[in-house]
Amino acid sequence: MVSLNPPVCNFGQPAVDFDLPGVDGKRYTLANSAGENGLLVMFICNHCPYVKTIKTRLVADCRELLKYGINTIAIQSNDTKNYPEDSFERMREEAAQFDFSFPYVLDETQEVAKAYGAVCTPDFFGFNKNLELQYRGRFDAAGRGEPPADNPRDLFNAMKLIAATGSGPKEQVASIGCSIKWFAE
């Protein structure tokens, strides 16, 4: 397993459009995914230990962000042939098991991950209501460990700030996660 950190936030970068199938049988685009005050685009998968560690807290935070007009979409871009745990069927099971309040979609060509410049799971892209990038940081300080009692909610607090002001925090700590499993070229 290779752990990677994505680059720092490129403030103002526009969100890239997409049209991807969700595990619920619907198709999702940038337009029908955005919330009134912004959109959290996150690249996750089922098998990554970094994602597994935060999944319950992540689902709870995304549900709470809905109150602030922030919608979320989760994109799975890994090679499903070599990583069958990330298959569409397993994605459907994962969304049901954890009661996702957001669409879980498959980027089977990996074109969306490449267009966003995603490098790892999890990789978070927080956009304001104008769909301008304002956050590209970590979920919290726990990484793959158990969070301490005073664990800062970096992603949640950044998205709340974006909902209220349209701007993200100037200081951001990069996420860390498993590399996206690209198709062999």
Contacts in CASP RR format, 6 or more apart in sequence:
PFRMAT RR
TARGET T0000
AUTHOR 0000-0000-0000
METHOD contacts of the structure
MODEL  1
MVSLNPPVCNFGQPAVDFDLPGVDGKRYTLANSAGENGLLVMFICNHCPY
VKTIKTRLVADCRELLKYGINTIAIQSNDTKNYPEDSFERMREEAAQFDF
SFPYVLDETQEVAKAYGAVCTPDFFGFNKNLELQYRGRFDAAGRGEPPAD
NPRDLFNAMKLIAATGSGPKEQVASIGCSIKWFAE
1 49 0 8 1.000
1 178 0 8 1.000
2 178 0 8 1.000
2 179 0 8 1.000
3 50 0 8 1.000
3 120 0 8 1.000
3 176 0 8 1.000
3 177 0 8 1.000
3 178 0 8 1.000
3 179 0 8 1.000
4 119 0 8 1.000
4 120 0 8 1.000
4 176 0 8 1.000
4 177 0 8 1.000
4 178 0 8 1.000
4 179 0 8 1.000
5 119 0 8 1.000
5 120 0 8 1.000
5 174 0 8 1.000
5 175 0 8 1.000
5 176 0 8 1.000
5 177 0 8 1.000
6 117 0 8 1.000
6 118 0 8 1.000
6 119 0 8 1.000
6 120 0 8 1.000
6 123 0 8 1.000
6 136 0 8 1.000
6 137 0 8 1.000
6 174 0 8 1.000
6 175 0 8 1.000
7 119 0 8 1.000
7 136 0 8 1.000
7 174 0 8 1.000
8 136 0 8 1.000
8 172 0 8 1.000
8 174 0 8 1.000
9 133 0 8 1.000
9 134 0 8 1.000
9 135 0 8 1.000
9 136 0 8 1.000
9 137 0 8 1.000
9 168 0 8 1.000
9 172 0 8 1.000
10 133 0 8 1.000
10 136 0 8 1.000
11 132 0 8 1.000
11 133 0 8 1.000
11 134 0 8 1.000
11 168 0 8 1.000
12 132 0 8 1.000
12 133 0 8 1.000
12 134 0 8 1.000
13 132 0 8 1.000
13 133 0 8 1.000
14 131 0 8 1.000
14 132 0 8 1.000
14 133 0 8 1.000
15 30 0 8 1.000
15 34 0 8 1.000
15 39 0 8 1.000
15 41 0 8 1.000
15 125 0 8 1.000
15 127 0 8 1.000
15 131 0 8 1.000
15 132 0 8 1.000
15 133 0 8 1.000
16 30 0 8 1.000
16 112 0 8 1.000
16 115 0 8 1.000
16 116 0 8 1.000
17 29 0 8 1.000
17 30 0 8 1.000
17 31 0 8 1.000
18 28 0 8 1.000
18 29 0 8 1.000
18 30 0 8 1.000
18 75 0 8 1.000
18 105 0 8 1.000
18 107 0 8 1.000
18 112 0 8 1.000
18 115 0 8 1.000
19 27 0 8 1.000
19 28 0 8 1.000
19 29 0 8 1.000
20 27 0 8 1.000
20 28 0 8 1.000
20 75 0 8 1.000
20 105 0 8 1.000
20 106 0 8 1.000
20 107 0 8 1.000
20 112 0 8 1.000
21 27 0 8 1.000
21 28 0 8 1.000
21 88 0 8 1.000
21 105 0 8 1.000
21 106 0 8 1.000
22 28 0 8 1.000
22 103 0 8 1.000
22 104 0 8 1.000
22 105 0 8 1.000
22 106 0 8 1.000
23 88 0 8 1.000
23 91 0 8 1.000
23 92 0 8 1.000
23 95 0 8 1.000
23 103 0 8 1.000
23 104 0 8 1.000
23 105 0 8 1.000
23 106 0 8 1.000
24 95 0 8 1.000
24 103 0 8 1.000
26 103 0 8 1.000
28 73 0 8 1.000
28 103 0 8 1.000
28 105 0 8 1.000
30 39 0 8 1.000
30 131 0 8 1.000
33 39 0 8 1.000
33 41 0 8 1.000
33 71 0 8 1.000
33 73 0 8 1.000
33 103 0 8 1.000
34 71 0 8 1.000
34 127 0 8 1.000
34 129 0 8 1.000
34 131 0 8 1.000
35 69 0 8 1.000
35 70 0 8 1.000
35 71 0 8 1.000
35 129 0 8 1.000
36 69 0 8 1.000
36 129 0 8 1.000
37 68 0 8 1.000
37 69 0 8 1.000
37 70 0 8 1.000
37 128 0 8 1.000
37 129 0 8 1.000
37 162 0 8 1.000
37 163 0 8 1.000
37 164 0 8 1.000
37 166 0 8 1.000
38 69 0 8 1.000
38 70 0 8 1.000
38 71 0 8 1.000
38 126 0 8 1.000
38 127 0 8 1.000
38 128 0 8 1.000
38 129 0 8 1.000
38 131 0 8 1.000
38 159 0 8 1.000
38 162 0 8 1.000
38 163 0 8 1.000
39 70 0 8 1.000
39 71 0 8 1.000
39 72 0 8 1.000
39 73 0 8 1.000
39 126 0 8 1.000
39 127 0 8 1.000
39 131 0 8 1.000
40 62 0 8 1.000
40 65 0 8 1.000
40 70 0 8 1.000
40 71 0 8 1.000
40 72 0 8 1.000
40 73 0 8 1.000
40 124 0 8 1.000
40 125 0 8 1.000
40 126 0 8 1.000
40 127 0 8 1.000
40 155 0 8 1.000
40 159 0 8 1.000
41 72 0 8 1.000
41 73 0 8 1.000
41 75 0 8 1.000
41 116 0 8 1.000
41 124 0 8 1.000
41 125 0 8 1.000
41 126 0 8 1.000
41 127 0 8 1.000
42 58 0 8 1.000
42 72 0 8 1.000
42 73 0 8 1.000
42 74 0 8 1.000
42 75 0 8 1.000
42 122 0 8 1.000
42 123 0 8 1.000
42 124 0 8 1.000
42 125 0 8 1.000
43 74 0 8 1.000
43 75 0 8 1.000
43 76 0 8 1.000
43 77 0 8 1.000
43 113 0 8 1.000
43 116 0 8 1.000
43 118 0 8 1.000
43 120 0 8 1.000
43 121 0 8 1.000
43 122 0 8 1.000
43 123 0 8 1.000
43 180 0 8 1.000
44 51 0 8 1.000
44 58 0 8 1.000
44 74 0 8 1.000
44 75 0 8 1.000
44 76 0 8 1.000
44 121 0 8 1.000
44 122 0 8 1.000
45 51 0 8 1.000
45 76 0 8 1.000
45 77 0 8 1.000
45 78 0 8 1.000
45 83 0 8 1.000
45 85 0 8 1.000
45 86 0 8 1.000
45 121 0 8 1.000
45 178 0 8 1.000
45 181 0 8 1.000
46 76 0 8 1.000
46 85 0 8 1.000
46 86 0 8 1.000
46 90 0 8 1.000
46 91 0 8 1.000
46 94 0 8 1.000
47 78 0 8 1.000
47 83 0 8 1.000
47 85 0 8 1.000
47 86 0 8 1.000
48 121 0 8 1.000
48 122 0 8 1.000
48 177 0 8 1.000
48 178 0 8 1.000
49 144 0 8 1.000
49 178 0 8 1.000
50 120 0 8 1.000
50 121 0 8 1.000
50 122 0 8 1.000
50 143 0 8 1.000
50 144 0 8 1.000
50 176 0 8 1.000
50 177 0 8 1.000
50 178 0 8 1.000
51 58 0 8 1.000
51 121 0 8 1.000
51 122 0 8 1.000
51 177 0 8 1.000
51 178 0 8 1.000
53 142 0 8 1.000
53 143 0 8 1.000
53 144 0 8 1.000
53 145 0 8 1.000
54 122 0 8 1.000
54 139 0 8 1.000
54 140 0 8 1.000
54 142 0 8 1.000
54 143 0 8 1.000
55 98 0 8 1.000
56 98 0 8 1.000
57 139 0 8 1.000
57 140 0 8 1.000
57 147 0 8 1.000
58 122 0 8 1.000
58 139 0 8 1.000
59 98 0 8 1.000
59 99 0 8 1.000
59 100 0 8 1.000
59 101 0 8 1.000
61 153 0 8 1.000
61 155 0 8 1.000
61 156 0 8 1.000
62 72 0 8 1.000
62 100 0 8 1.000
62 101 0 8 1.000
62 102 0 8 1.000
63 101 0 8 1.000
64 156 0 8 1.000
65 71 0 8 1.000
65 72 0 8 1.000
65 156 0 8 1.000
65 159 0 8 1.000
65 160 0 8 1.000
65 163 0 8 1.000
66 101 0 8 1.000
68 159 0 8 1.000
68 160 0 8 1.000
68 163 0 8 1.000
68 164 0 8 1.000
69 163 0 8 1.000
70 159 0 8 1.000
70 160 0 8 1.000
70 162 0 8 1.000
70 163 0 8 1.000
71 102 0 8 1.000
72 101 0 8 1.000
72 102 0 8 1.000
73 102 0 8 1.000
73 103 0 8 1.000
73 105 0 8 1.000
74 100 0 8 1.000
74 102 0 8 1.000
74 103 0 8 1.000
74 104 0 8 1.000
74 105 0 8 1.000
75 105 0 8 1.000
75 106 0 8 1.000
75 107 0 8 1.000
75 112 0 8 1.000
75 113 0 8 1.000
75 118 0 8 1.000
76 86 0 8 1.000
76 91 0 8 1.000
76 104 0 8 1.000
76 105 0 8 1.000
76 106 0 8 1.000
76 107 0 8 1.000
77 107 0 8 1.000
77 110 0 8 1.000
77 112 0 8 1.000
77 113 0 8 1.000
77 118 0 8 1.000
77 180 0 8 1.000
78 86 0 8 1.000
78 121 0 8 1.000
78 180 0 8 1.000
78 181 0 8 1.000
79 86 0 8 1.000
79 110 0 8 1.000
79 181 0 8 1.000
79 182 0 8 1.000
79 183 0 8 1.000
79 184 0 8 1.000
80 86 0 8 1.000
80 87 0 8 1.000
80 88 0 8 1.000
80 106 0 8 1.000
80 108 0 8 1.000
82 181 0 8 1.000
82 184 0 8 1.000
83 181 0 8 1.000
84 90 0 8 1.000
86 181 0 8 1.000
88 106 0 8 1.000
91 104 0 8 1.000
91 106 0 8 1.000
92 104 0 8 1.000
94 100 0 8 1.000
94 104 0 8 1.000
95 104 0 8 1.000
107 113 0 8 1.000
110 180 0 8 1.000
110 182 0 8 1.000
110 183 0 8 1.000
113 180 0 8 1.000
116 123 0 8 1.000
116 125 0 8 1.000
118 125 0 8 1.000
118 180 0 8 1.000
119 179 0 8 1.000
119 180 0 8 1.000
120 175 0 8 1.000
120 176 0 8 1.000
120 177 0 8 1.000
120 178 0 8 1.000
120 179 0 8 1.000
120 180 0 8 1.000
121 177 0 8 1.000
121 178 0 8 1.000
121 180 0 8 1.000
122 139 0 8 1.000
122 175 0 8 1.000
122 177 0 8 1.000
123 136 0 8 1.000
123 175 0 8 1.000
123 177 0 8 1.000
123 180 0 8 1.000
124 135 0 8 1.000
124 136 0 8 1.000
124 137 0 8 1.000
124 138 0 8 1.000
124 139 0 8 1.000
124 155 0 8 1.000
124 175 0 8 1.000
125 133 0 8 1.000
125 135 0 8 1.000
125 136 0 8 1.000
126 133 0 8 1.000
126 134 0 8 1.000
126 135 0 8 1.000
126 136 0 8 1.000
126 158 0 8 1.000
126 159 0 8 1.000
126 162 0 8 1.000
127 133 0 8 1.000
127 134 0 8 1.000
127 162 0 8 1.000
128 134 0 8 1.000
128 162 0 8 1.000
128 166 0 8 1.000
128 167 0 8 1.000
128 168 0 8 1.000
129 166 0 8 1.000
130 166 0 8 1.000
134 158 0 8 1.000
134 162 0 8 1.000
134 166 0 8 1.000
134 167 0 8 1.000
134 168 0 8 1.000
135 155 0 8 1.000
135 158 0 8 1.000
135 159 0 8 1.000
135 162 0 8 1.000
135 168 0 8 1.000
135 169 0 8 1.000
135 172 0 8 1.000
136 172 0 8 1.000
136 174 0 8 1.000
136 175 0 8 1.000
137 154 0 8 1.000
137 155 0 8 1.000
137 158 0 8 1.000
137 172 0 8 1.000
137 173 0 8 1.000
137 174 0 8 1.000
137 175 0 8 1.000
138 154 0 8 1.000
138 155 0 8 1.000
138 172 0 8 1.000
138 173 0 8 1.000
138 174 0 8 1.000
138 175 0 8 1.000
138 176 0 8 1.000
139 154 0 8 1.000
139 155 0 8 1.000
139 175 0 8 1.000
140 147 0 8 1.000
140 151 0 8 1.000
140 152 0 8 1.000
140 153 0 8 1.000
140 154 0 8 1.000
140 155 0 8 1.000
141 147 0 8 1.000
141 148 0 8 1.000
141 151 0 8 1.000
141 152 0 8 1.000
141 154 0 8 1.000
141 173 0 8 1.000
142 148 0 8 1.000
142 151 0 8 1.000
143 176 0 8 1.000
154 172 0 8 1.000
154 173 0 8 1.000
157 169 0 8 1.000
158 168 0 8 1.000
158 169 0 8 1.000
158 172 0 8 1.000
161 167 0 8 1.000
161 168 0 8 1.000
161 169 0 8 1.000
162 168 0 8 1.000
END
